[in-house]
Amino acid sequence: MPGELTEDEHLASADMNFKVKVHNVIVDTVTDSIHRRSSANANLCSDFAWLDPRDFAHMRENRLPSSALEEISKCLLKFDNRATVGTLCSELYSLACQWDRLKMSPLEGYTVRTAGAMSQGSEQDPPMAQQDAELESKLCSSCKNCHLCSSHPVSV
């Protein structure tokens, strides 16, 4: 390419030659280090790649290979003896089949039943007041005050 030097062509200044050689050594060292660190966990990384939702459509059509999720299973079996390869594969396949439905946006609004405001003159003890409170239904769309809105945030 224009502007590049061939390997047998030397730079004019010794200072620039030193900078280029040091840069190349640093890049080679970093690349080697990344490769050494990731090669030990390559199988685990490939198992984690199966968890990407973008591949769920492919997974639904072709199922998982028999070697999938083996490394994750080895790690999880220490904590839960039910985390076998077969169990993990079947659960992941089930998630992949349901993913299109699960990722749908939440409802526009919810009908919430809340206790109506008590009258100021009521001086009953709290347990009796809760029994006598009227329930009212209201349409709620992300008020952030009711249980449904706070536990299911509406995406904007």
N, CA, C and O atoms as a DFTB+ gen file, in Angstrom:
624 C
 N C O
     1  1       0.841      -1.173       0.000
     2  2       0.000       0.000       0.000
     3  2       0.889       1.240       0.000
     4  3       2.019       1.192       0.486
     5  1       0.400       2.326      -0.529
     6  2       1.205       3.543      -0.582
     7  2       1.553       4.031       0.826
     8  3       0.698       4.049       1.711
     9  1       2.795       4.419       1.022
    10  2       3.238       4.954       2.302
    11  2       3.772       3.911       3.252
    12  3       4.380       4.264       4.262
    13  1       3.568       2.629       2.965
    14  2       4.072       1.575       3.837
    15  2       5.478       1.185       3.420
    16  3       5.872       1.320       2.262
    17  1       6.224       0.693       4.410
    18  2       7.580       0.240       4.143
    19  2       7.599      -1.275       4.074
    20  3       6.869      -1.944       4.805
    21  1       8.421      -1.810       3.207
    22  2       8.576      -3.261       3.178
    23  2       9.469      -3.679       4.335
    24  3      10.124      -2.834       4.946
    25  1       9.505      -4.963       4.643
    26  2      10.267      -5.427       5.800
    27  2      11.764      -5.182       5.665
    28  3      12.438      -4.930       6.663
    29  1      12.293      -5.250       4.451
    30  2      13.734      -5.067       4.278
    31  2      14.124      -3.600       4.128
    32  3      15.311      -3.278       4.070
    33  1      13.146      -2.720       4.065
    34  2      13.414      -1.292       3.928
    35  2      13.520      -0.677       5.324
    36  3      12.624      -0.859       6.147
    37  1      14.594       0.041       5.594
    38  2      14.826       0.627       6.915
    39  2      14.397       2.085       6.934
    40  3      14.413       2.773       5.913
    41  1      14.018       2.532       8.112
    42  2      13.634       3.929       8.272
    43  2      14.885       4.800       8.251
    44  3      15.982       4.350       8.582
    45  1      14.697       6.047       7.858
    46  2      15.832       6.962       7.721
    47  2      16.426       7.319       9.079
    48  3      17.647       7.348       9.228
    49  1      15.588       7.587      10.063
    50  2      16.133       7.995      11.363
    51  2      16.101       6.821      12.333
    52  3      15.172       6.014      12.328
    53  1      17.123       6.747      13.154
    54  2      17.213       5.681      14.153
    55  2      16.119       5.836      15.199
    56  3      15.608       4.852      15.733
    57  1      15.766       7.090      15.484
    58  2      14.718       7.357      16.481
    59  2      13.368       6.793      16.016
    60  3      12.665       6.144      16.791
    61  1      13.017       7.038      14.775
    62  2      11.753       6.528      14.238
    63  2      11.791       5.008      14.128
    64  3      10.784       4.344      14.376
    65  1      12.928       4.461      13.765
    66  2      13.097       3.013      13.680
    67  2      12.846       2.372      15.048
    68  3      12.178       1.342      15.144
    69  1      13.388       2.989      16.107
    70  2      13.188       2.490      17.471
    71  2      11.702       2.523      17.846
    72  3      11.184       1.548      18.391
    73  1      11.013       3.632      17.560
    74  2       9.592       3.764      17.895
    75  2       8.757       2.684      17.207
    76  3       7.879       2.085      17.828
    77  1       9.027       2.442      15.945
    78  2       8.263       1.451      15.190
    79  2       8.499       0.055      15.747
    80  3       7.555      -0.719      15.908
    81  1       9.758      -0.271      16.042
    82  2      10.062      -1.602      16.573
    83  2       9.449      -1.810      17.954
    84  3       8.920      -2.886      18.232
    85  1       9.509      -0.801      18.824
    86  2       8.899      -0.913      20.154
    87  2       7.388      -1.067      20.022
    88  3       6.783      -1.882      20.717
    89  1       6.784      -0.293      19.138
    90  2       5.334      -0.403      18.916
    91  2       4.964      -1.811      18.466
    92  3       4.001      -2.391      18.969
    93  1       5.721      -2.360      17.525
    94  2       5.433      -3.707      17.027
    95  2       5.595      -4.760      18.116
    96  3       4.802      -5.699      18.189
    97  1       6.613      -4.616      18.964
    98  2       6.815      -5.568      20.064
    99  2       5.657      -5.484      21.050
   100  3       5.174      -6.513      21.523
   101  1       5.208      -4.277      21.363
   102  2       4.096      -4.104      22.312
   103  2       2.817      -4.717      21.741
   104  3       2.107      -5.432      22.448
   105  1       2.522      -4.448      20.491
   106  2       1.314      -5.002      19.870
   107  2       1.380      -6.525      19.844
   108  3       0.387      -7.190      20.139
   109  1       2.532      -7.082      19.498
   110  2       2.686      -8.540      19.477
   111  2       2.517      -9.139      20.870
   112  3       1.892     -10.189      21.021
   113  1       3.071      -8.477      21.889
   114  2       2.965      -8.970      23.263
   115  2       1.514      -8.953      23.737
   116  3       1.042      -9.920      24.335
   117  1       0.820      -7.873      23.473
   118  2      -0.583      -7.759      23.891
   119  2      -1.439      -8.791      23.168
   120  3      -2.282      -9.439      23.789
   121  1      -1.237      -8.949      21.881
   122  2      -2.003      -9.926      21.108
   123  2      -1.755     -11.341      21.615
   124  3      -2.686     -12.136      21.747
   125  1      -0.501     -11.645      21.895
   126  2      -0.144     -12.964      22.427
   127  2      -0.789     -13.206      23.789
   128  3      -1.296     -14.295      24.060
   129  1      -0.766     -12.186      24.641
   130  2      -1.349     -12.312      25.979
   131  2      -2.858     -12.541      25.908
   132  3      -3.395     -13.384      26.627
   133  1      -3.530     -11.802      25.053
   134  2      -4.983     -11.980      24.894
   135  2      -5.286     -13.385      24.390
   136  3      -6.223     -14.030      24.862
   137  1      -4.505     -13.852      23.442
   138  2      -4.723     -15.196      22.897
   139  2      -4.497     -16.266      23.967
   140  3      -5.281     -17.209      24.074
   141  1      -3.422     -16.124      24.763
   142  2      -3.148     -17.111      25.815
   143  2      -4.260     -17.139      26.860
   144  3      -4.671     -18.213      27.298
   145  1      -4.744     -15.972      27.258
   146  2      -5.794     -15.903      28.284
   147  2      -7.118     -16.469      27.784
   148  3      -7.826     -17.150      28.526
   149  1      -7.446     -16.192      26.551
   150  2      -8.748     -16.639      26.050
   151  2      -8.735     -18.081      25.574
   152  3      -9.788     -18.717      25.532
   153  1      -7.579     -18.614      25.215
   154  2      -7.552     -19.989      24.714
   155  2      -7.868     -21.000      25.812
   156  3      -8.402     -22.072      25.530
   157  1      -7.542     -20.667      27.062
   158  2      -7.849     -21.573      28.169
   159  2      -9.358     -21.689      28.388
   160  3      -9.842     -22.722      28.850
   161  1     -10.090     -20.643      28.061
   162  2     -11.538     -20.630      28.277
   163  2     -12.319     -20.602      26.970
   164  3     -13.465     -20.151      26.945
   165  1     -11.723     -21.071      25.898
   166  2     -12.383     -21.011      24.588
   167  2     -13.688     -21.803      24.577
   168  3     -14.679     -21.350      24.005
   169  1     -13.698     -22.977      25.202
   170  2     -14.927     -23.788      25.218
   171  2     -16.024     -23.106      26.027
   172  3     -17.195     -23.140      25.650
   173  1     -15.638     -22.485      27.148
   174  2     -16.622     -21.776      27.965
   175  2     -17.184     -20.581      27.192
   176  3     -18.385     -20.319      27.242
   177  1     -16.327     -19.867      26.486
   178  2     -16.788     -18.729      25.674
   179  2     -17.728     -19.185      24.561
   180  3     -18.711     -18.509      24.262
   181  1     -17.432     -20.316      23.956
   182  2     -18.328     -20.802      22.899
   183  2     -19.669     -21.243      23.482
   184  3     -20.698     -21.127      22.816
   185  1     -19.670     -21.751      24.728
   186  2     -20.939     -22.082      25.382
   187  2     -21.749     -20.820      25.658
   188  3     -22.966     -20.807      25.471
   189  1     -21.076     -19.761      26.103
   190  2     -21.785     -18.507      26.362
   191  2     -22.341     -17.902      25.077
   192  3     -23.338     -17.181      25.114
   193  1     -21.717     -18.182      23.961
   194  2     -22.213     -17.662      22.684
   195  2     -23.600     -18.213      22.367
   196  3     -24.373     -17.562      21.663
   197  1     -23.928     -19.399      22.873
   198  2     -25.264     -19.967      22.635
   199  2     -26.354     -19.177      23.344
   200  3     -27.528     -19.310      22.998
   201  1     -25.990     -18.353      24.335
   202  2     -26.979     -17.604      25.096
   203  2     -27.392     -16.303      24.411
   204  3     -28.208     -15.559      24.956
   205  1     -26.856     -16.018      23.247
   206  2     -27.175     -14.795      22.517
   207  2     -28.557     -14.922      21.873
   208  3     -28.769     -15.812      21.049
   209  1     -29.496     -14.050      22.236
   210  2     -30.855     -14.139      21.681
   211  2     -30.921     -13.994      20.167
   212  3     -31.889     -14.441      19.552
   213  1     -29.917     -13.379      19.552
   214  2     -29.934     -13.243      18.092
   215  2     -29.822     -14.595      17.400
   216  3     -30.194     -14.720      16.233
   217  1     -29.316     -15.608      18.098
   218  2     -29.173     -16.940      17.511
   219  2     -30.322     -17.882      17.869
   220  3     -30.300     -19.053      17.489
   221  1     -31.319     -17.387      18.591
   222  2     -32.415     -18.254      19.025
   223  2     -33.216     -18.802      17.846
   224  3     -33.672     -19.945      17.897
   225  1     -33.395     -18.021      16.799
   226  2     -34.152     -18.512      15.634
   227  2     -33.425     -19.694      15.001
   228  3     -34.054     -20.687      14.635
   229  1     -32.125     -19.594      14.872
   230  2     -31.320     -20.700      14.330
   231  2     -31.407     -21.919      15.253
   232  3     -31.472     -23.056      14.788
   233  1     -31.408     -21.668      16.564
   234  2     -31.471     -22.755      17.543
   235  2     -32.815     -23.486      17.474
   236  3     -32.869     -24.707      17.619
   237  1     -33.900     -22.731      17.251
   238  2     -35.221     -23.365      17.158
   239  2     -35.293     -24.299      15.957
   240  3     -35.938     -25.345      16.021
   241  1     -34.640     -23.929      14.873
   242  2     -34.690     -24.740      13.655
   243  2     -33.758     -25.947      13.715
   244  3     -34.117     -27.030      13.253
   245  1     -32.574     -25.770      14.275
   246  2     -31.545     -26.812      14.194
   247  2     -31.211     -27.483      15.525
   248  3     -30.374     -28.385      15.559
   249  1     -31.833     -27.075      16.595
   250  2     -31.522     -27.589      17.941
   251  2     -30.061     -27.301      18.279
   252  3     -29.327     -26.738      17.466
   253  1     -29.653     -27.682      19.461
   254  2     -28.275     -27.463      19.913
   255  2     -27.420     -28.683      19.603
   256  3     -27.922     -29.806      19.636
   257  1     -26.138     -28.489      19.302
   258  2     -25.263     -29.650      19.128
   259  2     -25.048     -30.358      20.462
   260  3     -25.259     -29.767      21.521
   261  1     -24.638     -31.597      20.415
   262  2     -24.489     -32.379      21.650
   263  2     -23.390     -31.838      22.554
   264  3     -23.420     -32.066      23.763
   265  1     -22.423     -31.128      21.990
   266  2     -21.320     -30.607      22.802
   267  2     -21.622     -29.236      23.406
   268  3     -20.795     -28.691      24.137
   269  1     -22.780     -28.678      23.114
   270  2     -23.115     -27.345      23.612
   271  2     -23.367     -27.370      25.113
   272  3     -23.931     -28.328      25.640
   273  1     -22.954     -26.333      25.783
   274  2     -23.189     -26.072      27.207
   275  2     -22.497     -27.063      28.143
   276  3     -22.864     -27.136      29.316
   277  1     -21.519     -27.821      27.673
   278  2     -20.815     -28.768      28.545
   279  2     -19.978     -28.048      29.595
   280  3     -19.992     -28.430      30.765
   281  1     -19.249     -27.008      29.191
   282  2     -18.384     -26.291      30.134
   283  2     -19.213     -25.541      31.173
   284  3     -18.859     -25.522      32.352
   285  1     -20.305     -24.929      30.745
   286  2     -21.178     -24.233      31.700
   287  2     -21.751     -25.238      32.687
   288  3     -21.855     -24.948      33.879
   289  1     -22.119     -26.400      32.206
   290  2     -22.661     -27.438      33.075
   291  2     -21.635     -27.869      34.117
   292  3     -21.975     -28.047      35.286
   293  1     -20.381     -28.038      33.699
   294  2     -19.331     -28.422      34.651
   295  2     -19.198     -27.392      35.766
   296  3     -19.016     -27.747      36.931
   297  1     -19.288     -26.123      35.405
   298  2     -19.177     -25.056      36.408
   299  2     -20.396     -25.018      37.324
   300  3     -20.256     -24.802      38.527
   301  1     -21.583     -25.225      36.773
   302  2     -22.817     -25.116      37.556
   303  2     -23.097     -26.341      38.416
   304  3     -23.787     -26.233      39.430
   305  1     -22.578     -27.501      38.033
   306  2     -22.830     -28.719      38.807
   307  2     -22.280     -28.619      40.226
   308  3     -22.752     -29.322      41.119
   309  1     -21.298     -27.763      40.444
   310  2     -20.763     -27.555      41.794
   311  2     -21.816     -26.947      42.708
   312  3     -21.797     -27.170      43.919
   313  1     -22.735     -26.179      42.130
   314  2     -23.742     -25.471      42.913
   315  2     -25.119     -26.124      42.855
   316  3     -25.898     -26.015      43.802
   317  1     -25.420     -26.793      41.761
   318  2     -26.740     -27.404      41.588
   319  2     -26.575     -28.690      40.784
   320  3     -26.167     -28.657      39.623
   321  1     -26.895     -29.823      41.410
   322  2     -26.678     -31.111      40.740
   323  2     -27.673     -31.372      39.611
   324  3     -27.534     -32.356      38.886
   325  1     -28.669     -30.510      39.453
   326  2     -29.632     -30.659      38.359
   327  2     -29.168     -29.970      37.078
   328  3     -29.833     -30.081      36.048
   329  1     -28.048     -29.266      37.125
   330  2     -27.571     -28.494      35.970
   331  2     -26.774     -29.366      35.008
   332  3     -25.620     -29.069      34.698
   333  1     -27.386     -30.425      34.547
   334  2     -26.722     -31.310      33.588
   335  2     -26.801     -30.695      32.194
   336  3     -27.550     -29.746      31.967
   337  1     -26.034     -31.235      31.280
   338  2     -26.025     -30.726      29.907
   339  2     -27.417     -30.847      29.292
   340  3     -27.891     -29.920      28.635
   341  1     -28.064     -31.978      29.503
   342  2     -29.401     -32.180      28.943
   343  2     -30.413     -31.193      29.486
   344  3     -31.229     -30.657      28.736
   345  1     -30.363     -30.947      30.798
   346  2     -31.294     -30.008      31.415
   347  2     -31.063     -28.597      30.895
   348  3     -32.013     -27.899      30.540
   349  1     -29.798     -28.175      30.850
   350  2     -29.495     -26.827      30.366
   351  2     -29.905     -26.656      28.904
   352  3     -30.451     -25.619      28.527
   353  1     -29.645     -27.663      28.092
   354  2     -30.019     -27.581      26.672
   355  2     -31.531     -27.504      26.501
   356  3     -32.025     -26.732      25.679
   357  1     -32.263     -28.296      27.269
   358  2     -33.724     -28.263      27.126
   359  2     -34.293     -26.940      27.631
   360  3     -35.247     -26.422      27.051
   361  1     -33.722     -26.382      28.708
   362  2     -34.203     -25.094      29.206
   363  2     -33.874     -23.969      28.229
   364  3     -34.688     -23.071      28.012
   365  1     -32.684     -24.019      27.643
   366  2     -32.317     -22.990      26.669
   367  2     -33.179     -23.100      25.417
   368  3     -33.576     -22.081      24.851
   369  1     -33.471     -24.307      24.984
   370  2     -34.341     -24.498      23.821
   371  2     -35.750     -23.974      24.125
   372  3     -36.386     -23.354      23.272
   373  1     -36.228     -24.227      25.340
   374  2     -37.540     -23.730      25.742
   375  2     -37.558     -22.198      25.741
   376  3     -38.520     -21.583      25.281
   377  1     -36.486     -21.589      26.259
   378  2     -36.386     -20.130      26.248
   379  2     -36.361     -19.610      24.817
   380  3     -37.015     -18.614      24.507
   381  1     -35.617     -20.271      23.950
   382  2     -35.531     -19.845      22.549
   383  2     -36.897     -19.919      21.872
   384  3     -37.236     -19.059      21.059
   385  1     -37.677     -20.940      22.203
   386  2     -39.009     -21.081      21.604
   387  2     -39.969     -20.004      22.097
   388  3     -40.865     -19.591      21.361
   389  1     -39.793     -19.548      23.328
   390  2     -40.695     -18.561      23.913
   391  2     -40.170     -17.134      23.797
   392  3     -40.854     -16.194      24.204
   393  1     -38.973     -16.955      23.252
   394  2     -38.312     -15.651      23.267
   395  2     -39.121     -14.569      22.559
   396  3     -39.208     -13.449      23.061
   397  1     -39.709     -14.871      21.418
   398  2     -40.462     -13.855      20.686
   399  2     -41.620     -13.311      21.516
   400  3     -41.936     -12.124      21.443
   401  1     -42.243     -14.167      22.292
   402  2     -43.349     -13.735      23.143
   403  2     -42.836     -12.984      24.367
   404  3     -43.457     -12.013      24.800
   405  1     -41.707     -13.423      24.931
   406  2     -41.175     -12.801      26.139
   407  2     -40.628     -11.402      25.899
   408  3     -40.668     -10.566      26.802
   409  1     -40.125     -11.134      24.720
   410  2     -39.516      -9.832      24.464
   411  2     -40.523      -8.778      24.025
   412  3     -40.147      -7.633      23.771
   413  1     -41.792      -9.145      23.932
   414  2     -42.810      -8.182      23.528
   415  2     -42.910      -7.070      24.560
   416  3     -42.612      -7.277      25.737
   417  1     -43.328      -5.900      24.120
   418  2     -43.428      -4.759      25.027
   419  2     -44.585      -4.968      25.999
   420  3     -45.537      -5.685      25.690
   421  1     -44.505      -4.344      27.171
   422  2     -45.577      -4.498      28.160
   423  2     -46.866      -3.832      27.684
   424  3     -46.883      -3.091      26.701
   425  1     -47.917      -4.113      28.397
   426  2     -49.223      -3.558      28.038
   427  2     -49.215      -2.040      28.150
   428  3     -48.393      -1.463      28.863
   429  1     -50.132      -1.406      27.444
   430  2     -50.224       0.052      27.486
   431  2     -50.686       0.541      28.856
   432  3     -50.237       1.590      29.318
   433  1     -51.557      -0.187      29.498
   434  2     -52.055       0.216      30.803
   435  2     -52.547      -0.988      31.571
   436  3     -52.779      -2.048      30.990
   437  1     -52.705      -0.836      32.844
   438  2     -53.166      -1.912      33.710
   439  2     -54.385      -1.428      34.475
   440  3     -54.504      -0.240      34.774
   441  1     -55.286      -2.340      34.792
   442  2     -56.386      -2.012      35.680
   443  2     -55.951      -2.404      37.079
   444  3     -55.679      -3.573      37.351
   445  1     -55.887      -1.431      37.956
   446  2     -55.366      -1.637      39.303
   447  2     -56.496      -1.447      40.298
   448  3     -57.281      -0.505      40.191
   449  1     -56.571      -2.353      41.271
   450  2     -57.556      -2.199      42.345
   451  2     -56.811      -1.735      43.577
   452  3     -55.946      -2.445      44.091
   453  1     -57.141      -0.550      44.052
   454  2     -56.477       0.006      45.229
   455  2     -57.507       0.358      46.274
   456  3     -58.690       0.521      45.976
   457  1     -57.043       0.474      47.505
   458  2     -57.928       0.880      48.590
   459  2     -58.189       2.365      48.448
   460  3     -57.260       3.158      48.296
   461  1     -59.460       2.740      48.497
   462  2     -59.822       4.146      48.385
   463  2     -59.395       4.914      49.622
   464  3     -59.098       4.314      50.655
   465  1     -59.364       6.213      49.527
   466  2     -58.961       7.055      50.656
   467  2     -60.015       6.969      51.751
   468  3     -61.213       7.024      51.476
   469  1     -59.555       6.831      53.006
   470  2     -60.481       6.754      54.139
   471  2     -60.911       8.158      54.524
   472  3     -60.182       9.124      54.300
   473  1     -62.072       8.264      55.089
   474  2     -62.549       9.579      55.508
   475  2     -61.746      10.057      56.709
   476  3     -61.264       9.245      57.498
   477  1     -61.599      11.368      56.850
   478  2     -60.798      11.955      57.916
   479  2     -61.396      11.680      59.291
   480  3     -60.656      11.541      60.265
   481  1     -62.709      11.599      59.387
   482  2     -63.367      11.428      60.668
   483  2     -63.281      10.018      61.209
   484  3     -63.633       9.799      62.368
   485  1     -62.843       9.073      60.447
   486  2     -62.789       7.685      60.870
   487  2     -61.649       7.483      61.847
   488  3     -60.488       7.700      61.501
   489  1     -61.965       7.072      63.052
   490  2     -60.936       6.846      64.061
   491  2     -60.920       5.396      64.481
   492  3     -60.707       5.102      65.658
   493  1     -61.136       4.489      63.564
   494  2     -61.097       3.069      63.865
   495  2     -59.647       2.630      63.951
   496  3     -58.752       3.285      63.418
   497  1     -59.424       1.498      64.637
   498  2     -58.057       0.987      64.681
   499  2     -57.671       0.478      63.286
   500  3     -58.548       0.082      62.519
   501  1     -56.377       0.482      62.944
   502  2     -55.932       0.167      61.580
   503  2     -56.437      -1.151      61.009
   504  3     -56.800      -1.160      59.833
   505  1     -56.495      -2.286      61.749
   506  2     -57.009      -3.505      61.116
   507  2     -58.459      -3.372      60.669
   508  3     -58.831      -3.879      59.611
   509  1     -59.276      -2.697      61.464
   510  2     -60.678      -2.504      61.090
   511  2     -60.786      -1.550      59.910
   512  3     -61.646      -1.716      59.045
   513  1     -59.917      -0.557      59.879
   514  2     -59.960       0.418      58.793
   515  2     -59.641      -0.258      57.464
   516  3     -60.233       0.085      56.440
   517  1     -58.709      -1.220      57.467
   518  2     -58.366      -1.913      56.231
   519  2     -59.524      -2.771      55.739
   520  3     -59.730      -2.905      54.533
   521  1     -60.282      -3.354      56.668
   522  2     -61.405      -4.189      56.258
   523  2     -62.529      -3.351      55.665
   524  3     -63.210      -3.788      54.737
   525  1     -62.727      -2.143      56.201
   526  2     -63.817      -1.290      55.747
   527  2     -63.451      -0.450      54.523
   528  3     -64.328       0.180      53.931
   529  1     -62.192      -0.428      54.138
   530  2     -61.768       0.405      53.012
   531  2     -62.401      -0.110      51.725
   532  3     -62.492      -1.317      51.505
   533  1     -62.834       0.811      50.884
   534  2     -63.432       0.440      49.606
   535  2     -62.332       0.228      48.577
   536  3     -61.339       0.955      48.543
   537  1     -62.528      -0.779      47.745
   538  2     -61.587      -1.010      46.657
   539  2     -62.084      -0.280      45.426
   540  3     -63.258      -0.372      45.068
   541  1     -61.192       0.440      44.789
   542  2     -61.571       1.133      43.566
   543  2     -60.662       0.672      42.432
   544  3     -59.472       0.426      42.635
   545  1     -61.227       0.560      41.259
   546  2     -60.454       0.165      40.081
   547  2     -60.100       1.413      39.296
   548  3     -60.933       2.299      39.102
   549  1     -58.868       1.473      38.852
   550  2     -58.476       2.603      38.017
   551  2     -57.522       2.110      36.947
   552  3     -56.796       1.134      37.139
   553  1     -57.537       2.792      35.830
   554  2     -56.629       2.451      34.746
   555  2     -55.292       3.118      35.032
   556  3     -55.226       4.324      35.269
   557  1     -54.251       2.339      35.009
   558  2     -52.943       2.848      35.385
   559  2     -51.978       2.622      34.231
   560  3     -51.896       1.518      33.692
   561  1     -51.264       3.642      33.860
   562  2     -50.219       3.465      32.849
   563  2     -48.967       4.186      33.328
   564  3     -48.793       5.388      33.127
   565  1     -48.127       3.425      33.953
   566  2     -46.823       3.864      34.466
   567  2     -46.904       5.041      35.429
   568  3     -46.266       6.073      35.217
   569  1     -47.691       4.881      36.487
   570  2     -47.755       5.924      37.507
   571  2     -46.589       5.837      38.478
   572  3     -46.309       6.796      39.198
   573  1     -45.916       4.716      38.505
   574  2     -44.778       4.432      39.382
   575  2     -45.179       4.347      40.858
   576  3     -44.314       4.281      41.732
   577  1     -46.490       4.349      41.140
   578  2     -46.936       4.255      42.524
   579  2     -47.546       2.905      42.863
   580  3     -47.595       2.533      44.036
   581  1     -48.007       2.171      41.876
   582  2     -48.625       0.887      42.175
   583  2     -47.630      -0.239      41.921
   584  3     -46.600      -0.043      41.275
   585  1     -47.947      -1.399      42.430
   586  2     -47.046      -2.550      42.311
   587  2     -46.760      -2.908      40.861
   588  3     -45.616      -3.194      40.508
   589  1     -47.772      -2.897      40.029
   590  2     -47.572      -3.290      38.635
   591  2     -46.641      -2.341      37.901
   592  3     -45.786      -2.777      37.130
   593  1     -46.801      -1.051      38.135
   594  2     -45.950      -0.086      37.430
   595  2     -44.516      -0.134      37.934
   596  3     -43.579       0.013      37.150
   597  1     -44.338      -0.335      39.218
   598  2     -42.975      -0.338      39.749
   599  2     -42.244      -1.634      39.438
   600  3     -41.017      -1.635      39.343
   601  1     -42.974      -2.749      39.275
   602  2     -42.286      -4.003      38.981
   603  2     -42.188      -4.284      37.492
   604  3     -41.378      -5.117      37.086
   605  1     -42.977      -3.623      36.671
   606  2     -42.920      -3.799      35.218
   607  2     -42.748      -2.430      34.572
   608  3     -43.735      -1.842      34.129
   609  1     -41.526      -1.903      34.503
   610  2     -41.353      -0.573      33.915
   611  2     -41.763      -0.562      32.448
   612  3     -41.451      -1.478      31.687
   613  1     -42.453       0.471      32.083
   614  2     -42.918       0.615      30.713
   615  2     -41.801       1.254      29.909
   616  3     -41.266       2.291      30.302
   617  1     -41.442       0.644      28.787
   618  2     -40.372       1.202      27.957
   619  2     -40.896       2.407      27.197
   620  3     -42.043       2.434      26.753
   621  1     -40.030       3.403      27.057
   622  2     -40.420       4.635      26.370
   623  2     -39.855       4.646      24.988
   624  3     -40.069       5.601      24.241
